[in-house]
Amino acid sequence: MTLPQRLSPLAALLLAACLPLAAAPARASAEDPAQGPTAQVAWDDRGDQVLGPAEALEALEALPQDSPAPESWGQGGSRKGWFGEPWLDVDGDACDTRNEILARDLVDADYSRAPGLQGPEEAAGQGASVCPDATVWTGTLHDPYTGQTIAFQRGQETSAAVQIDHVVPLNYLYAHGAWAWPERTRLLVANDPLNLLAVDGQANQSKGACGPATCPIGSTETGSWQTASGPGWWPPSKEFRCHYAQRFTSVASAYDLGLPDEDRQALRSTLSDCAAGGDGAPSAIQEAAGTAEDLGRTILSSPWLAALAALGALVLGWGLIVRGRRSVRRRRRWP
């Protein structure tokens, strides 16, 4: 998208803050996030800078240790308080982030409500106030998470069918380091094309704030805050698993984000398989082991479930003892 001739004072201020990102040198840090895999890349092109499987493995091993948030993000205003209003125009091109990602990820995007398919040049000035020259009114999404094809239509009752997902969710970012980042860095990661994908709305809702193996849950107010609780989330479409792991790791590397050990191991396993030519999907044995491990963690994290499991084990044990005694009696009775 072309930069307008005149910018509002706020847009000019944000643009001045963001433009140095395109000329950053070569190492990532939370204070200077456009380094590493996205150095020397224009803001709108950052979404293409996804590391390959082998590169992502190297980047994963170079990440710092996890930096768990001592309090849940509700203490600082949740999404808006920590990461700003949704879909700001951080690069100052007079178009909000949501419409920019829709324009990137949808096919047959229509930028006008007039009959026929119109591009942004033909529909200039016909958009909503958040993006007057390039509002996406309709289009088609080939959803990477589910493999489904979704017809998008902008509207109060229809827009939610296609949502913009933060690959590394905002609450997850907060829980593992962003709580200590500068405000500018949090604003950028919330609108970074590298961290955003247009996806099926229901899949996005089911993902929540989860990483590949853990999710931040609970709150400080209720005494239930945990930064890393199972079971995590992967896209339902196994064909997208490698790209998802690569993009997740690329974002973490770009922002020097620490990860919990469980997420680090899940990404390491997937990326190793992808680098060897696989699809990154776990074997049936690995899935069964992971399910058992997740169930064990869930039970241990809840006193009520732990007590119920103990009672079930006691009943089962007693049943086996009774059955054994009956079997012995039958053998004595019928030599």
Disulfide bonds with the S-S distance in Angstrom:
Cys95-Cys131 1.98
Cys210-Cys215 1.99
Cys242-Cys274 1.99
